């Protein structure tokens, strides 16, 4: 029997799919963010992404940069 997961929005595995992004996905593009910040990025992406384009690593990076300006470390 398939595990039941409640994704909300009327998700039904017999007639729907769900794509899951996690903290580690955000850390792939912004390893400087902590878990709480990564979750903020995922939640923001869920609310603000363009449904015709979906969520990609590029959009996660864009939203992360928007929410948390990347601090550039000066060399030398």
PQR file with spaces between the fields and no chain letter, atoms N, CA, C, O and H, PARSE charges and radii, in Angstrom:
ATOM       1  N    UNK     1       0.834   -1.178    0.000 -0.4000 1.5000
ATOM       2  CA   UNK     1       0.000    0.000    0.000 -0.0000 2.0000
ATOM       3  C    UNK     1       0.885    1.249    0.000  0.5500 1.7000
ATOM       4  O    UNK     1       1.836    1.332    0.776 -0.5500 1.4000
ATOM       5  N    UNK     2       0.587    2.189   -0.838 -0.4000 1.5000
ATOM       6  CA   UNK     2       1.350    3.425   -0.955 -0.0000 2.0000
ATOM       7  C    UNK     2       1.130    4.304    0.267  0.5500 1.7000
ATOM       8  O    UNK     2       0.003    4.464    0.735 -0.5500 1.4000
ATOM       9  H    UNK     2      -0.186    2.122   -1.468  0.4000 1.0000
ATOM      10  N    UNK     3       2.236    4.880    0.785 -0.4000 1.5000
ATOM      11  CA   UNK     3       2.121    5.785    1.932 -0.0000 2.0000
ATOM      12  C    UNK     3       1.302    7.008    1.543  0.5500 1.7000
ATOM      13  O    UNK     3       1.486    7.573    0.465 -0.5500 1.4000
ATOM      14  H    UNK     3       3.151    4.750    0.405  0.4000 1.0000
ATOM      15  N    UNK     4       0.413    7.403    2.415 -0.4000 1.5000
ATOM      16  CA   UNK     4      -0.393    8.598    2.198 -0.0000 2.0000
ATOM      17  C    UNK     4       0.350    9.809    2.741  0.5500 1.7000
ATOM      18  O    UNK     4       0.776    9.810    3.895 -0.5500 1.4000
ATOM      19  H    UNK     4       0.264    6.944    3.290  0.4000 1.0000
ATOM      20  N    UNK     5       0.505   10.820    1.934 -0.4000 1.5000
ATOM      21  CA   UNK     5       1.126   12.073    2.342 -0.0000 2.0000
ATOM      22  C    UNK     5       0.134   13.177    2.058  0.5500 1.7000
ATOM      23  O    UNK     5      -0.427   13.246    0.964 -0.5500 1.4000
ATOM      24  H    UNK     5       0.159   10.820    0.996  0.4000 1.0000
ATOM      25  N    UNK     6      -0.089   14.038    3.029 -0.4000 1.5000
ATOM      26  CA   UNK     6      -1.018   15.150    2.856 -0.0000 2.0000
ATOM      27  C    UNK     6      -0.241   16.383    2.428  0.5500 1.7000
ATOM      28  O    UNK     6       0.394   17.035    3.257 -0.5500 1.4000
ATOM      29  H    UNK     6       0.366   13.982    3.918  0.4000 1.0000
ATOM      30  N    UNK     7      -0.284   16.713    1.132 -0.4000 1.5000
ATOM      31  CA   UNK     7       0.381   17.900    0.623 -0.0000 2.0000
ATOM      32  C    UNK     7      -0.559   19.103    0.598  0.5500 1.7000
ATOM      33  O    UNK     7      -0.134   20.206    0.255 -0.5500 1.4000
ATOM      34  H    UNK     7      -0.800   16.184    0.458  0.4000 1.0000
ATOM      35  N    UNK     8      -1.804   18.912    0.949 -0.4000 1.5000
ATOM      36  CA   UNK     8      -2.767   20.007    0.869 -0.0000 2.0000
ATOM      37  C    UNK     8      -3.205   20.229   -0.565  0.5500 1.7000
ATOM      38  O    UNK     8      -2.895   19.421   -1.439 -0.5500 1.4000
ATOM      39  H    UNK     8      -2.149   18.016    1.227  0.4000 1.0000
ATOM      40  N    UNK     9      -3.911   21.296   -0.813 -0.4000 1.5000
ATOM      41  CA   UNK     9      -4.377   21.667   -2.147 -0.0000 2.0000
ATOM      42  C    UNK     9      -5.133   20.543   -2.843  0.5500 1.7000
ATOM      43  O    UNK     9      -5.164   20.495   -4.073 -0.5500 1.4000
ATOM      44  H    UNK     9      -4.163   21.952   -0.102  0.4000 1.0000
ATOM      45  N    UNK    10      -5.736   19.647   -2.089 -0.4000 1.5000
ATOM      46  CA   UNK    10      -6.499   18.567   -2.692 -0.0000 2.0000
ATOM      47  C    UNK    10      -5.643   17.503   -3.354  0.5500 1.7000
ATOM      48  O    UNK    10      -6.113   16.817   -4.262 -0.5500 1.4000
ATOM      49  H    UNK    10      -5.711   19.686   -1.090  0.4000 1.0000
ATOM      50  N    UNK    11      -4.393   17.346   -2.921 -0.4000 1.5000
ATOM      51  CA   UNK    11      -3.513   16.339   -3.505 -0.0000 2.0000
ATOM      52  C    UNK    11      -4.087   14.945   -3.317  0.5500 1.7000
ATOM      53  O    UNK    11      -4.450   14.548   -2.210 -0.5500 1.4000
ATOM      54  H    UNK    11      -4.011   17.903   -2.183  0.4000 1.0000
ATOM      55  N    UNK    12      -4.163   14.222   -4.404 -0.4000 1.5000
ATOM      56  CA   UNK    12      -4.633   12.840   -4.398 -0.0000 2.0000
ATOM      57  C    UNK    12      -3.690   12.064   -5.311  0.5500 1.7000
ATOM      58  O    UNK    12      -3.664   12.326   -6.514 -0.5500 1.4000
ATOM      59  H    UNK    12      -3.869   14.545   -5.304  0.4000 1.0000
ATOM      60  N    UNK    13      -2.909   11.112   -4.778 -0.4000 1.5000
ATOM      61  CA   UNK    13      -1.928   10.407   -5.606 -0.0000 2.0000
ATOM      62  C    UNK    13      -2.530    9.603   -6.756  0.5500 1.7000
ATOM      63  O    UNK    13      -1.803    9.173   -7.652 -0.5500 1.4000
ATOM      64  H    UNK    13      -2.930   10.899   -3.801  0.4000 1.0000
ATOM      65  N    UNK    14      -3.842    9.394   -6.742 -0.4000 1.5000
ATOM      66  CA   UNK    14      -4.459    8.661   -7.850 -0.0000 2.0000
ATOM      67  C    UNK    14      -4.713    9.554   -9.064  0.5500 1.7000
ATOM      68  O    UNK    14      -4.972    9.057  -10.160 -0.5500 1.4000
ATOM      69  H    UNK    14      -4.432    9.743   -6.014  0.4000 1.0000
ATOM      70  N    UNK    15      -4.636   10.902   -8.864 -0.4000 1.5000
ATOM      71  CA   UNK    15      -4.874   11.790  -10.000 -0.0000 2.0000
ATOM      72  C    UNK    15      -3.969   13.020  -10.003  0.5500 1.7000
ATOM      73  O    UNK    15      -4.220   13.977  -10.736 -0.5500 1.4000
ATOM      74  H    UNK    15      -4.425   11.305   -7.974  0.4000 1.0000
ATOM      75  N    UNK    16      -2.906   12.994   -9.174 -0.4000 1.5000
ATOM      76  CA   UNK    16      -2.027   14.157   -9.043 -0.0000 2.0000
ATOM      77  C    UNK    16      -0.590   13.717   -8.830  0.5500 1.7000
ATOM      78  O    UNK    16      -0.319   12.563   -8.499 -0.5500 1.4000
ATOM      79  H    UNK    16      -2.702   12.216   -8.579  0.4000 1.0000
ATOM      80  N    UNK    17       0.329   14.660   -9.026 -0.4000 1.5000
ATOM      81  CA   UNK    17       1.720   14.449   -8.638 -0.0000 2.0000
ATOM      82  C    UNK    17       2.142   15.607   -7.743  0.5500 1.7000
ATOM      83  O    UNK    17       1.496   16.654   -7.731 -0.5500 1.4000
ATOM      84  H    UNK    17       0.109   15.598   -9.295  0.4000 1.0000
ATOM      85  N    UNK    18       3.211   15.421   -7.006 -0.4000 1.5000
ATOM      86  CA   UNK    18       3.766   16.486   -6.179 -0.0000 2.0000
ATOM      87  C    UNK    18       5.278   16.455   -6.333  0.5500 1.7000
ATOM      88  O    UNK    18       5.899   15.396   -6.238 -0.5500 1.4000
ATOM      89  H    UNK    18       3.736   14.570   -7.016  0.4000 1.0000
ATOM      90  N    UNK    19       5.856   17.603   -6.567 -0.4000 1.5000
ATOM      91  CA   UNK    19       7.297   17.744   -6.654 -0.0000 2.0000
ATOM      92  C    UNK    19       7.775   18.337   -5.337  0.5500 1.7000
ATOM      93  O    UNK    19       7.208   19.320   -4.859 -0.5500 1.4000
ATOM      94  H    UNK    19       5.351   18.463   -6.644  0.4000 1.0000
ATOM      95  N    UNK    20       8.802   17.758   -4.752 -0.4000 1.5000
ATOM      96  CA   UNK    20       9.245   18.197   -3.437 -0.0000 2.0000
ATOM      97  C    UNK    20      10.644   18.800   -3.531  0.5500 1.7000
ATOM      98  O    UNK    20      11.560   18.202   -4.097 -0.5500 1.4000
ATOM      99  H    UNK    20       9.263   16.960   -5.140  0.4000 1.0000
ATOM     100  N    UNK    21      10.787   19.988   -2.968 -0.4000 1.5000
ATOM     101  CA   UNK    21      12.078   20.649   -2.816 -0.0000 2.0000
ATOM     102  C    UNK    21      12.385   20.680   -1.329  0.5500 1.7000
ATOM     103  O    UNK    21      11.474   20.829   -0.514 -0.5500 1.4000
ATOM     104  H    UNK    21      10.044   20.473   -2.508  0.4000 1.0000
ATOM     105  N    UNK    22      13.656   20.542   -0.961 -0.4000 1.5000
ATOM     106  CA   UNK    22      14.018   20.495    0.456 -0.0000 2.0000
ATOM     107  C    UNK    22      15.150   21.471    0.769  0.5500 1.7000
ATOM     108  O    UNK    22      15.693   22.123   -0.124 -0.5500 1.4000
ATOM     109  H    UNK    22      14.395   20.421   -1.623  0.4000 1.0000
ATOM     110  N    UNK    23      15.490   21.556    2.040 -0.4000 1.5000
ATOM     111  CA   UNK    23      16.536   22.469    2.493 -0.0000 2.0000
ATOM     112  C    UNK    23      17.837   22.241    1.738  0.5500 1.7000
ATOM     113  O    UNK    23      18.516   23.198    1.363 -0.5500 1.4000
ATOM     114  H    UNK    23      15.049   21.026    2.765  0.4000 1.0000
ATOM     115  N    UNK    24      18.185   20.988    1.515 -0.4000 1.5000
ATOM     116  CA   UNK    24      19.439   20.677    0.817 -0.0000 2.0000
ATOM     117  C    UNK    24      19.450   21.223   -0.605  0.5500 1.7000
ATOM     118  O    UNK    24      20.512   21.565   -1.125 -0.5500 1.4000
ATOM     119  H    UNK    24      17.634   20.211    1.819  0.4000 1.0000
ATOM     120  N    UNK    25      18.288   21.310   -1.239 -0.4000 1.5000
ATOM     121  CA   UNK    25      18.221   21.885   -2.587 -0.0000 2.0000
ATOM     122  C    UNK    25      18.593   23.367   -2.548  0.5500 1.7000
ATOM     123  O    UNK    25      19.313   23.850   -3.422 -0.5500 1.4000
ATOM     124  H    UNK    25      17.425   21.032   -0.816  0.4000 1.0000
ATOM     125  N    UNK    26      18.111   24.077   -1.553 -0.4000 1.5000
ATOM     126  CA   UNK    26      18.461   25.493   -1.417 -0.0000 2.0000
ATOM     127  C    UNK    26      19.949   25.627   -1.100  0.5500 1.7000
ATOM     128  O    UNK    26      20.621   26.523   -1.613 -0.5500 1.4000
ATOM     129  H    UNK    26      17.526   23.685   -0.843  0.4000 1.0000
ATOM     130  N    UNK    27      20.456   24.741   -0.260 -0.4000 1.5000
ATOM     131  CA   UNK    27      21.867   24.797    0.108 -0.0000 2.0000
ATOM     132  C    UNK    27      22.787   24.491   -1.077  0.5500 1.7000
ATOM     133  O    UNK    27      23.962   24.857   -1.049 -0.5500 1.4000
ATOM     134  H    UNK    27      19.911   24.014    0.156  0.4000 1.0000
ATOM     135  N    UNK    28      22.280   23.836   -2.104 -0.4000 1.5000
ATOM     136  CA   UNK    28      23.071   23.610   -3.311 -0.0000 2.0000
ATOM     137  C    UNK    28      23.422   24.928   -3.989  0.5500 1.7000
ATOM     138  O    UNK    28      24.503   25.071   -4.561 -0.5500 1.4000
ATOM     139  H    UNK    28      21.325   23.539   -2.127  0.4000 1.0000
ATOM     140  N    UNK    29      22.507   25.886   -3.923 -0.4000 1.5000
ATOM     141  CA   UNK    29      22.739   27.177   -4.579 -0.0000 2.0000
ATOM     142  C    UNK    29      23.203   28.248   -3.600  0.5500 1.7000
ATOM     143  O    UNK    29      23.825   29.230   -4.006 -0.5500 1.4000
ATOM     144  H    UNK    29      21.630   25.770   -3.458  0.4000 1.0000
ATOM     145  N    UNK    30      22.903   28.068   -2.306 -0.4000 1.5000
ATOM     146  CA   UNK    30      23.311   29.042   -1.281 -0.0000 2.0000
ATOM     147  C    UNK    30      23.750   28.310   -0.020  0.5500 1.7000
ATOM     148  O    UNK    30      23.013   28.275    0.965 -0.5500 1.4000
ATOM     149  H    UNK    30      22.398   27.271   -1.976  0.4000 1.0000
ATOM     150  N    UNK    31      24.958   27.720   -0.042 -0.4000 1.5000
ATOM     151  CA   UNK    31      25.426   26.963    1.129 -0.0000 2.0000
ATOM     152  C    UNK    31      25.642   27.811    2.372  0.5500 1.7000
ATOM     153  O    UNK    31      25.816   27.268    3.463 -0.5500 1.4000
ATOM     154  H    UNK    31      25.557   27.749   -0.842  0.4000 1.0000
ATOM     155  N    UNK    32      25.634   29.140    2.229 -0.4000 1.5000
ATOM     156  CA   UNK    32      25.829   30.036    3.366 -0.0000 2.0000
ATOM     157  C    UNK    32      24.579   30.204    4.226  0.5500 1.7000
ATOM     158  O    UNK    32      24.664   30.745    5.329 -0.5500 1.4000
ATOM     159  H    UNK    32      25.492   29.581    1.343  0.4000 1.0000
ATOM     160  N    UNK    33      23.426   29.754    3.747 -0.4000 1.5000
ATOM     161  CA   UNK    33      22.178   29.933    4.497 -0.0000 2.0000
ATOM     162  C    UNK    33      21.994   28.826    5.522  0.5500 1.7000
ATOM     163  O    UNK    33      22.388   27.682    5.298 -0.5500 1.4000
ATOM     164  H    UNK    33      23.357   29.314    2.851  0.4000 1.0000
ATOM     165  N    UNK    34      21.387   29.182    6.656 -0.4000 1.5000
ATOM     166  CA   UNK    34      21.077   28.172    7.666 -0.0000 2.0000
ATOM     167  C    UNK    34      19.726   27.517    7.329  0.5500 1.7000
ATOM     168  O    UNK    34      19.054   27.920    6.379 -0.5500 1.4000
ATOM     169  H    UNK    34      21.067   30.112    6.838  0.4000 1.0000
ATOM     170  N    UNK    35      19.345   26.522    8.104 -0.4000 1.5000
ATOM     171  CA   UNK    35      18.112   25.780    7.829 -0.0000 2.0000
ATOM     172  C    UNK    35      16.878   26.677    7.832  0.5500 1.7000
ATOM     173  O    UNK    35      16.012   26.547    6.967 -0.5500 1.4000
ATOM     174  H    UNK    35      19.891   26.194    8.876  0.4000 1.0000
ATOM     175  N    UNK    36      16.797   27.582    8.796 -0.4000 1.5000
ATOM     176  CA   UNK    36      15.630   28.463    8.878 -0.0000 2.0000
ATOM     177  C    UNK    36      15.540   29.370    7.646  0.5500 1.7000
ATOM     178  O    UNK    36      14.454   29.585    7.107 -0.5500 1.4000
ATOM     179  H    UNK    36      17.501   27.688    9.499  0.4000 1.0000
ATOM     180  N    UNK    37      16.665   29.889    7.211 -0.4000 1.5000
ATOM     181  CA   UNK    37      16.690   30.736    6.021 -0.0000 2.0000
ATOM     182  C    UNK    37      16.316   29.933    4.773  0.5500 1.7000
ATOM     183  O    UNK    37      15.594   30.426    3.906 -0.5500 1.4000
ATOM     184  H    UNK    37      17.548   29.714    7.648  0.4000 1.0000
ATOM     185  N    UNK    38      16.805   28.706    4.687 -0.4000 1.5000
ATOM     186  CA   UNK    38      16.454   27.848    3.545 -0.0000 2.0000
ATOM     187  C    UNK    38      14.957   27.579    3.512  0.5500 1.7000
ATOM     188  O    UNK    38      14.349   27.584    2.442 -0.5500 1.4000
ATOM     189  H    UNK    38      17.391   28.306    5.391  0.4000 1.0000
ATOM     190  N    UNK    39      14.361   27.346    4.669 -0.4000 1.5000
ATOM     191  CA   UNK    39      12.920   27.127    4.728 -0.0000 2.0000
ATOM     192  C    UNK    39      12.169   28.386    4.316  0.5500 1.7000
ATOM     193  O    UNK    39      11.139   28.298    3.648 -0.5500 1.4000
ATOM     194  H    UNK    39      14.855   27.343    5.538  0.4000 1.0000
ATOM     195  N    UNK    40      12.668   29.554    4.704 -0.4000 1.5000
ATOM     196  CA   UNK    40      12.070   30.813    4.251 -0.0000 2.0000
ATOM     197  C    UNK    40      12.089   30.895    2.722  0.5500 1.7000
ATOM     198  O    UNK    40      11.106   31.309    2.108 -0.5500 1.4000
ATOM     199  H    UNK    40      13.505   29.625    5.247  0.4000 1.0000
ATOM     200  N    UNK    41      13.198   30.505    2.118 -0.4000 1.5000
ATOM     201  CA   UNK    41      13.324   30.534    0.652 -0.0000 2.0000
ATOM     202  C    UNK    41      12.315   29.578    0.018  0.5500 1.7000
ATOM     203  O    UNK    41      11.658   29.935   -0.959 -0.5500 1.4000
ATOM     204  H    UNK    41      13.996   30.168    2.617  0.4000 1.0000
ATOM     205  N    UNK    42      12.188   28.374    0.562 -0.4000 1.5000
ATOM     206  CA   UNK    42      11.229   27.409    0.008 -0.0000 2.0000
ATOM     207  C    UNK    42       9.799   27.918    0.129  0.5500 1.7000
ATOM     208  O    UNK    42       9.015   27.789   -0.812 -0.5500 1.4000
ATOM     209  H    UNK    42      12.722   28.084    1.357  0.4000 1.0000
ATOM     210  N    UNK    43       9.460   28.482    1.251 -0.4000 1.5000
ATOM     211  CA   UNK    43       8.101   29.002    1.442 -0.0000 2.0000
ATOM     212  C    UNK    43       7.823   30.185    0.519  0.5500 1.7000
ATOM     213  O    UNK    43       6.726   30.319   -0.023 -0.5500 1.4000
ATOM     214  H    UNK    43      10.097   28.587    2.015  0.4000 1.0000
ATOM     215  N    UNK    44       8.827   31.039    0.349 -0.4000 1.5000
ATOM     216  CA   UNK    44       8.678   32.187   -0.559 -0.0000 2.0000
ATOM     217  C    UNK    44       8.505   31.688   -1.993  0.5500 1.7000
ATOM     218  O    UNK    44       7.659   32.190   -2.734 -0.5500 1.4000
ATOM     219  H    UNK    44       9.719   30.931    0.789  0.4000 1.0000
ATOM     220  N    UNK    45       9.302   30.707   -2.375 -0.4000 1.5000
ATOM     221  CA   UNK    45       9.201   30.136   -3.728 -0.0000 2.0000
ATOM     222  C    UNK    45       7.820   29.522   -3.948  0.5500 1.7000
ATOM     223  O    UNK    45       7.251   29.641   -5.033 -0.5500 1.4000
ATOM     224  H    UNK    45       9.989   30.300   -1.774  0.4000 1.0000
ATOM     225  N    UNK    46       7.288   28.874   -2.933 -0.4000 1.5000
ATOM     226  CA   UNK    46       5.961   28.274   -3.042 -0.0000 2.0000
ATOM     227  C    UNK    46       4.902   29.334   -3.307  0.5500 1.7000
ATOM     228  O    UNK    46       3.976   29.107   -4.086 -0.5500 1.4000
ATOM     229  H    UNK    46       7.749   28.777   -2.052  0.4000 1.0000
ATOM     230  N    UNK    47       5.032   30.483   -2.666 -0.4000 1.5000
ATOM     231  CA   UNK    47       4.051   31.562   -2.821 -0.0000 2.0000
ATOM     232  C    UNK    47       4.249   32.384   -4.086  0.5500 1.7000
ATOM     233  O    UNK    47       3.273   32.841   -4.680 -0.5500 1.4000
ATOM     234  H    UNK    47       5.784   30.667   -2.034  0.4000 1.0000
ATOM     235  N    UNK    48       5.491   32.580   -4.508 -0.4000 1.5000
ATOM     236  CA   UNK    48       5.777   33.583   -5.527 -0.0000 2.0000
ATOM     237  C    UNK    48       6.230   33.046   -6.887  0.5500 1.7000
ATOM     238  O    UNK    48       6.395   33.834   -7.818 -0.5500 1.4000
ATOM     239  H    UNK    48       6.284   32.209   -4.025  0.4000 1.0000
ATOM     240  N    UNK    49       6.435   31.750   -7.033 -0.4000 1.5000
ATOM     241  CA   UNK    49       6.945   31.255   -8.312 -0.0000 2.0000
ATOM     242  C    UNK    49       5.915   31.424   -9.429  0.5500 1.7000
ATOM     243  O    UNK    49       4.709   31.467   -9.184 -0.5500 1.4000
ATOM     244  H    UNK    49       6.301   31.110   -6.277  0.4000 1.0000
ATOM     245  N    UNK    50       6.411   31.517  -10.636 -0.4000 1.5000
ATOM     246  CA   UNK    50       5.567   31.608  -11.834 -0.0000 2.0000
ATOM     247  C    UNK    50       5.117   30.191  -12.187  0.5500 1.7000
ATOM     248  O    UNK    50       5.935   29.353  -12.565 -0.5500 1.4000
ATOM     249  H    UNK    50       7.390   31.482  -10.835  0.4000 1.0000
ATOM     250  N    UNK    51       3.839   29.931  -12.066 -0.4000 1.5000
ATOM     251  CA   UNK    51       3.321   28.576  -12.285 -0.0000 2.0000
ATOM     252  C    UNK    51       3.569   28.057  -13.697  0.5500 1.7000
ATOM     253  O    UNK    51       3.596   26.846  -13.915 -0.5500 1.4000
ATOM     254  H    UNK    51       3.174   30.612  -11.759  0.4000 1.0000
ATOM     255  N    UNK    52       3.749   28.959  -14.653 -0.4000 1.5000
ATOM     256  CA   UNK    52       4.020   28.495  -16.028 -0.0000 2.0000
ATOM     257  C    UNK    52       5.471   28.060  -16.193  0.5500 1.7000
ATOM     258  O    UNK    52       5.811   27.396  -17.172 -0.5500 1.4000
ATOM     259  H    UNK    52       3.726   29.943  -14.476  0.4000 1.0000
ATOM     260  N    UNK    53       6.333   28.431  -15.238 -0.4000 1.5000
ATOM     261  CA   UNK    53       7.741   28.049  -15.301 -0.0000 2.0000
ATOM     262  C    UNK    53       8.137   27.069  -14.204  0.5500 1.7000
ATOM     263  O    UNK    53       9.114   26.335  -14.353 -0.5500 1.4000
ATOM     264  H    UNK    53       6.057   28.970  -14.443  0.4000 1.0000
ATOM     265  N    UNK    54       7.400   27.051  -13.123 -0.4000 1.5000
ATOM     266  CA   UNK    54       7.704   26.151  -12.020 -0.0000 2.0000
ATOM     267  C    UNK    54       8.841   26.652  -11.148  0.5500 1.7000
ATOM     268  O    UNK    54       9.251   27.809  -11.229 -0.5500 1.4000
ATOM     269  H    UNK    54       6.606   27.647  -13.003  0.4000 1.0000
ATOM     270  N    UNK    55       9.333   25.761  -10.321 -0.4000 1.5000
ATOM     271  CA   UNK    55      10.460   26.059   -9.444 -0.0000 2.0000
ATOM     272  C    UNK    55      11.660   25.286   -9.963  0.5500 1.7000
ATOM     273  O    UNK    55      11.565   24.093  -10.252 -0.5500 1.4000
ATOM     274  H    UNK    55       9.000   24.820  -10.255  0.4000 1.0000
ATOM     275  N    UNK    56      12.786   25.972  -10.077 -0.4000 1.5000
ATOM     276  CA   UNK    56      14.036   25.371  -10.544 -0.0000 2.0000
ATOM     277  C    UNK    56      15.153   25.804   -9.596  0.5500 1.7000
ATOM     278  O    UNK    56      14.940   26.620   -8.699 -0.5500 1.4000
ATOM     279  H    UNK    56      12.863   26.940   -9.842  0.4000 1.0000
ATOM     280  N    UNK    57      16.332   25.254   -9.804 -0.4000 1.5000
ATOM     281  CA   UNK    57      17.467   25.731   -9.013 -0.0000 2.0000
ATOM     282  C    UNK    57      17.711   27.217   -9.261  0.5500 1.7000
ATOM     283  O    UNK    57      18.117   27.942   -8.353 -0.5500 1.4000
ATOM     284  H    UNK    57      16.506   24.591  -10.532  0.4000 1.0000
ATOM     285  N    UNK    58      17.466   27.664  -10.481 -0.4000 1.5000
ATOM     286  CA   UNK    58      17.632   29.090  -10.788 -0.0000 2.0000
ATOM     287  C    UNK    58      16.653   29.945   -9.994  0.5500 1.7000
ATOM     288  O    UNK    58      17.032   30.993   -9.470 -0.5500 1.4000
ATOM     289  H    UNK    58      17.137   27.075  -11.218  0.4000 1.0000
ATOM     290  N    UNK    59      15.393   29.508   -9.897 -0.4000 1.5000
ATOM     291  CA   UNK    59      14.431   30.303   -9.143 -0.0000 2.0000
ATOM     292  C    UNK    59      14.748   30.262   -7.649  0.5500 1.7000
ATOM     293  O    UNK    59      14.584   31.266   -6.956 -0.5500 1.4000
ATOM     294  H    UNK    59      15.085   28.657  -10.322  0.4000 1.0000
ATOM     295  N    UNK    60      15.200   29.114   -7.148 -0.4000 1.5000
ATOM     296  CA   UNK    60      15.589   29.050   -5.741 -0.0000 2.0000
ATOM     297  C    UNK    60      16.744   30.008   -5.462  0.5500 1.7000
ATOM     298  O    UNK    60      16.751   30.693   -4.439 -0.5500 1.4000
ATOM     299  H    UNK    60      15.333   28.298   -7.711  0.4000 1.0000
ATOM     300  N    UNK    61      17.710   30.057   -6.361 -0.4000 1.5000
ATOM     301  CA   UNK    61      18.842   30.967   -6.189 -0.0000 2.0000
ATOM     302  C    UNK    61      18.374   32.428   -6.254  0.5500 1.7000
ATOM     303  O    UNK    61      18.809   33.258   -5.456 -0.5500 1.4000
ATOM     304  H    UNK    61      17.705   29.500   -7.191  0.4000 1.0000
ATOM     305  N    UNK    62      17.496   32.731   -7.198 -0.4000 1.5000
ATOM     306  CA   UNK    62      16.969   34.090   -7.320 -0.0000 2.0000
ATOM     307  C    UNK    62      16.244   34.513   -6.044  0.5500 1.7000
ATOM     308  O    UNK    62      16.482   35.600   -5.518 -0.5500 1.4000
ATOM     309  H    UNK    62      17.143   32.056   -7.846  0.4000 1.0000
ATOM     310  N    UNK    63      15.358   33.646   -5.551 -0.4000 1.5000
ATOM     311  CA   UNK    63      14.606   33.982   -4.341 -0.0000 2.0000
ATOM     312  C    UNK    63      15.528   34.075   -3.125  0.5500 1.7000
ATOM     313  O    UNK    63      15.340   34.943   -2.273 -0.5500 1.4000
ATOM     314  H    UNK    63      15.164   32.763   -5.979  0.4000 1.0000
ATOM     315  N    UNK    64      16.510   33.199   -3.036 -0.4000 1.5000
ATOM     316  CA   UNK    64      17.460   33.251   -1.925 -0.0000 2.0000
ATOM     317  C    UNK    64      18.245   34.557   -1.953  0.5500 1.7000
ATOM     318  O    UNK    64      18.451   35.189   -0.917 -0.5500 1.4000
ATOM     319  H    UNK    64      16.663   32.494   -3.728  0.4000 1.0000
ATOM     320  N    UNK    65      18.682   34.955   -3.146 -0.4000 1.5000
ATOM     321  CA   UNK    65      19.413   36.214   -3.272 -0.0000 2.0000
ATOM     322  C    UNK    65      18.514   37.408   -2.967  0.5500 1.7000
ATOM     323  O    UNK    65      18.973   38.404   -2.406 -0.5500 1.4000
ATOM     324  H    UNK    65      18.514   34.441   -3.988  0.4000 1.0000
ATOM     325  N    UNK    66      17.253   37.313   -3.329 -0.4000 1.5000
ATOM     326  CA   UNK    66      16.304   38.390   -3.041 -0.0000 2.0000
ATOM     327  C    UNK    66      16.089   38.522   -1.531  0.5500 1.7000
ATOM     328  O    UNK    66      16.103   39.627   -0.988 -0.5500 1.4000
ATOM     329  H    UNK    66      16.881   36.505   -3.785  0.4000 1.0000
ATOM     330  N    UNK    67      15.890   37.396   -0.869 -0.4000 1.5000
ATOM     331  CA   UNK    67      15.609   37.419    0.568 -0.0000 2.0000
ATOM     332  C    UNK    67      16.856   37.658    1.410  0.5500 1.7000
ATOM     333  O    UNK    67      16.802   38.342    2.433 -0.5500 1.4000
ATOM     334  H    UNK    67      15.878   36.498   -1.310  0.4000 1.0000
ATOM     335  N    UNK    68      17.978   37.090    0.974 -0.4000 1.5000
ATOM     336  CA   UNK    68      19.215   37.158    1.739 -0.0000 2.0000
ATOM     337  C    UNK    68      20.365   37.513    0.809  0.5500 1.7000
ATOM     338  O    UNK    68      20.964   36.651    0.166 -0.5500 1.4000
ATOM     339  H    UNK    68      18.022   36.535    0.143  0.4000 1.0000
ATOM     340  N    UNK    69      20.651   38.794    0.759 -0.4000 1.5000
ATOM     341  CA   UNK    69      21.743   39.256   -0.096 -0.0000 2.0000
ATOM     342  C    UNK    69      22.996   38.474    0.263  0.5500 1.7000
ATOM     343  O    UNK    69      23.376   38.385    1.431 -0.5500 1.4000
ATOM     344  H    UNK    69      20.164   39.494    1.281  0.4000 1.0000
ATOM     345  N    UNK    70      23.633   37.910   -0.759 -0.4000 1.5000
ATOM     346  CA   UNK    70      24.844   37.131   -0.534 -0.0000 2.0000
ATOM     347  C    UNK    70      25.989   38.068   -0.164  0.5500 1.7000
ATOM     348  O    UNK    70      26.278   39.030   -0.875 -0.5500 1.4000
ATOM     349  H    UNK    70      23.325   37.983   -1.707  0.4000 1.0000
ATOM     350  N    UNK    71      26.623   37.773    0.942 -0.4000 1.5000
ATOM     351  CA   UNK    71      27.756   38.588    1.362 -0.0000 2.0000
ATOM     352  C    UNK    71      28.994   38.114    0.630  0.5500 1.7000
ATOM     353  O    UNK    71      29.359   36.940    0.690 -0.5500 1.4000
ATOM     354  H    UNK    71      26.388   36.991    1.520  0.4000 1.0000
ATOM     355  N    UNK    72      29.624   39.029   -0.053 -0.4000 1.5000
ATOM     356  CA   UNK    72      30.839   38.711   -0.793 -0.0000 2.0000
ATOM     357  C    UNK    72      32.032   38.813    0.154  0.5500 1.7000
ATOM     358  O    UNK    72      32.208   39.816    0.845 -0.5500 1.4000
ATOM     359  H    UNK    72      29.327   39.982   -0.102  0.4000 1.0000
ATOM     360  N    UNK    73      32.826   37.784    0.174 -0.4000 1.5000
ATOM     361  CA   UNK    73      34.006   37.775    1.036 -0.0000 2.0000
ATOM     362  C    UNK    73      35.183   38.301    0.234  0.5500 1.7000
ATOM     363  O    UNK    73      35.509   37.769   -0.828 -0.5500 1.4000
ATOM     364  H    UNK    73      32.682   36.969   -0.388  0.4000 1.0000
ATOM     365  N    UNK    74      35.815   39.340    0.743 -0.4000 1.5000
ATOM     366  CA   UNK    74      36.966   39.935    0.049 -0.0000 2.0000
ATOM     367  C    UNK    74      38.193   39.055    0.243  0.5500 1.7000
ATOM     368  O    UNK    74      38.491   38.626    1.357 -0.5500 1.4000
ATOM     369  H    UNK    74      35.550   39.771    1.605  0.4000 1.0000
ATOM     370  N    UNK    75      38.888   38.796   -0.829 -0.4000 1.5000
ATOM     371  CA   UNK    75      40.129   38.026   -0.759 -0.0000 2.0000
ATOM     372  C    UNK    75      41.281   38.959   -0.448  0.5500 1.7000
ATOM     373  O    UNK    75      41.390   40.055   -0.998 -0.5500 1.4000
ATOM     374  H    UNK    75      38.646   39.144   -1.735  0.4000 1.0000
ATOM     375  N    UNK    76      42.146   38.491    0.458 -0.4000 1.5000
ATOM     376  CA   UNK    76      43.370   39.229    0.705 -0.0000 2.0000
ATOM     377  C    UNK    76      43.240   40.074    1.869  0.5500 1.7000
ATOM     378  O    UNK    76      44.184   40.776    2.230 -0.5500 1.4000
ATOM     379  H    UNK    76      42.058   37.601    0.905  0.4000 1.0000
